[in-house]
Amino acid sequence: MHFLYTAPRYHTNQHYPVSSLLAAGHEVSFLVLRRGKSETYEAVEPVVLGTSRFFDLIRRAASLVPGIGYSDVGGLPPVVRFILEVRARRPDVLVVRNPSSMFGLLAVFASKVAGSRLIFYSQSSRHFGADSSSRFLVRLLCRATDANWFTPVFSVSGSHPSIDDPVRYVPFVIPGQLSADAKRWFVSGTVNLLAVGKFEPRKNHCLFLDAIAALSQRHRVSATIIGECSTRRHRRELARVRQYRHRLGLDDQVTIELNVPFAEVQSHYSRHDVFVLASRDEPAAVSPLEAMAHSLPVVCSDTNGTRCYIRPGENGYVFRTDDLDDLVDGLDGMLACREGLVDMGRRSYELVETEHAPARYADSLVAMASKRRQVAFERR
């Protein structure tokens, strides 16, 4: 089958899903509005369409408003070019990111022109309340377009979704990268913690620094922060984080690395012992899963959509968002026993092998593409 994806950009969280389809013998294309600063194109090179002149003017005007960045405003590609690109490829399946956006709705129209099956993809929870208006709208859109819908987020409510929820759960996937037994632990005799995230306030890098300062009173720890710094807002936040690191006396203990390529980020996982995602309101972070594939115990906040990949007490900890005491308590308990940390890392790797194997993604999309609209799916 030929799968054609449409999305604002080719995010690195699509690298392994796309690779799984290619490994299964399928063809994959990607049409995007723009390039990001930290993408990898080893699996597929996206076609960058840009935005129409009209929406480009809107984006530029919006970027003048304090607190709004140029890339924060949704866009629309040149309409004629986009439809011609879809028709020329004649994909069997069109995978549409965020179908309720203007770009998504245009992609729905293009799928009808090309005669392609539709699959919708979002990073919201698959679970909706029984009386939720969102449930009704999702069902209505799926029925009107004869589409299936999937998300890598199982549930954000803590409750188990019912079997008739309209969105299918297909988790992020990744092959195991480094087993716990093959990994070199506690380099230089310290517990080495890693954080990955753009330099934005909601990534909570300063909260992570506070946690390192507190843990240093009881444990030998060092840390690395890897982050994208490509905009004026990023540079402002980077300066704030560096100043805060200096104020806490952590200049020699915490390393900050900027704009690290995807492949090098993967190697950083193998050189660290614990992964911490301190950010708030994270729709669906893939970095915890990447860390798990390298046998790291993982910690994230309870507003990260992919916290469902963590088994608290088995391979990590989920702390209350913005709660320093809870973050420190969780990490303190984990660091108290280094053998226990290794066991947690081993469990992370097991979960990757059993629940996030790449073949699961390819099989799920082929099943959705081969059948008419379906909603039932049970978590394995």
Secondary structure in CASP SS format (residue, H / E / C, confidence):
PFRMAT SS
TARGET T0000
AUTHOR 0000-0000-0000
METHOD secondary structure of the structure
MODEL  1
M C 1.00
H E 1.00
F E 1.00
L E 1.00
Y E 1.00
T E 1.00
A E 1.00
P C 1.00
R C 1.00
Y C 1.00
H C 1.00
T H 1.00
N H 1.00
Q H 1.00
H H 1.00
Y H 1.00
P H 1.00
V H 1.00
S H 1.00
S H 1.00
L H 1.00
L H 1.00
A H 1.00
A C 1.00
G C 1.00
H C 1.00
E E 1.00
V E 1.00
S E 1.00
F E 1.00
L E 1.00
V E 1.00
L C 1.00
R C 1.00
R C 1.00
G C 1.00
K C 1.00
S C 1.00
E C 1.00
T C 1.00
Y C 1.00
E C 1.00
A C 1.00
V C 1.00
E C 1.00
P C 1.00
V E 1.00
V E 1.00
L C 1.00
G C 1.00
T C 1.00
S C 1.00
R H 1.00
F H 1.00
F H 1.00
D H 1.00
L H 1.00
I H 1.00
R H 1.00
R H 1.00
A H 1.00
A H 1.00
S C 1.00
L C 1.00
V C 1.00
P C 1.00
G C 1.00
I C 1.00
G C 1.00
Y H 1.00
S H 1.00
D H 1.00
V C 1.00
G C 1.00
G C 1.00
L C 1.00
P C 1.00
P C 1.00
V H 1.00
V H 1.00
R H 1.00
F H 1.00
I H 1.00
L H 1.00
E H 1.00
V H 1.00
R H 1.00
A H 1.00
R H 1.00
R C 1.00
P C 1.00
D C 1.00
V E 1.00
L E 1.00
V E 1.00
V E 1.00
R E 1.00
N C 1.00
P C 1.00
S C 1.00
S C 1.00
M H 1.00
F H 1.00
G H 1.00
L H 1.00
L H 1.00
A H 1.00
V H 1.00
F H 1.00
A H 1.00
S H 1.00
K H 1.00
V H 1.00
A H 1.00
G C 1.00
S C 1.00
R E 1.00
L E 1.00
I E 1.00
F E 1.00
Y E 1.00
S C 1.00
Q C 1.00
S C 1.00
S C 1.00
R C 1.00
H C 1.00
F C 1.00
G C 1.00
A C 1.00
D C 1.00
S C 1.00
S H 1.00
S H 1.00
R H 1.00
F H 1.00
L H 1.00
V H 1.00
R H 1.00
L H 1.00
L H 1.00
C H 1.00
R H 1.00
A H 1.00
T H 1.00
D C 1.00
A C 1.00
N E 1.00
W E 1.00
F E 1.00
T E 1.00
P C 1.00
V C 1.00
F C 1.00
S C 1.00
V C 1.00
S C 1.00
G C 1.00
S C 1.00
H C 1.00
P C 1.00
S C 1.00
I C 1.00
D C 1.00
D C 1.00
P C 1.00
V C 1.00
R E 1.00
Y E 1.00
V C 1.00
P C 1.00
F C 1.00
V C 1.00
I C 1.00
P C 1.00
G C 1.00
Q C 1.00
L C 1.00
S C 1.00
A C 1.00
D C 1.00
A C 1.00
K C 1.00
R C 1.00
W C 1.00
F C 1.00
V H 1.00
S H 1.00
G H 1.00
T C 1.00
V E 1.00
N E 1.00
L E 1.00
L E 1.00
A E 1.00
V E 1.00
G C 1.00
K C 1.00
F C 1.00
E C 1.00
P H 1.00
R H 1.00
K H 1.00
N C 1.00
H H 1.00
C H 1.00
L H 1.00
F H 1.00
L H 1.00
D H 1.00
A H 1.00
I H 1.00
A H 1.00
A H 1.00
L H 1.00
S C 1.00
Q C 1.00
R C 1.00
H C 1.00
R C 1.00
V E 1.00
S E 1.00
A E 1.00
T E 1.00
I E 1.00
I E 1.00
G E 1.00
E C 1.00
C C 1.00
S C 1.00
T C 1.00
R H 1.00
R H 1.00
H H 1.00
R H 1.00
R H 1.00
E H 1.00
L H 1.00
A H 1.00
R H 1.00
V H 1.00
R H 1.00
Q H 1.00
Y H 1.00
R H 1.00
H H 1.00
R H 1.00
L C 1.00
G C 1.00
L C 1.00
D C 1.00
D C 1.00
Q C 1.00
V E 1.00
T E 1.00
I E 1.00
E E 1.00
L E 1.00
N C 1.00
V C 1.00
P C 1.00
F H 1.00
A H 1.00
E H 1.00
V H 1.00
Q H 1.00
S H 1.00
H H 1.00
Y H 1.00
S H 1.00
R C 1.00
H C 1.00
D C 1.00
V E 1.00
F E 1.00
V E 1.00
L E 1.00
A C 1.00
S C 1.00
R C 1.00
D C 1.00
E E 1.00
P C 1.00
A C 1.00
A C 1.00
V C 1.00
S H 1.00
P H 1.00
L H 1.00
E H 1.00
A H 1.00
M H 1.00
A H 1.00
H C 1.00
S C 1.00
L C 1.00
P C 1.00
V E 1.00
V E 1.00
C E 1.00
S E 1.00
D C 1.00
T C 1.00
N E 1.00
G H 1.00
T H 1.00
R H 1.00
C H 1.00
Y H 1.00
I C 1.00
R C 1.00
P E 1.00
G C 1.00
E C 1.00
N C 1.00
G E 1.00
Y E 1.00
V E 1.00
F E 1.00
R C 1.00
T C 1.00
D C 1.00
D C 1.00
L H 1.00
D H 1.00
D H 1.00
L H 1.00
V H 1.00
D H 1.00
G H 1.00
L H 1.00
D H 1.00
G H 1.00
M H 1.00
L H 1.00
A C 1.00
C C 1.00
R H 1.00
E H 1.00
G H 1.00
L H 1.00
V H 1.00
D H 1.00
M H 1.00
G H 1.00
R H 1.00
R H 1.00
S H 1.00
Y H 1.00
E H 1.00
L H 1.00
V H 1.00
E H 1.00
T H 1.00
E H 1.00
H C 1.00
A C 1.00
P H 1.00
A H 1.00
R H 1.00
Y H 1.00
A H 1.00
D H 1.00
S H 1.00
L H 1.00
V H 1.00
A H 1.00
M H 1.00
A H 1.00
S H 1.00
K C 1.00
R C 1.00
R C 1.00
Q C 1.00
V C 1.00
A C 1.00
F C 1.00
E C 1.00
R C 1.00
R C 1.00
END
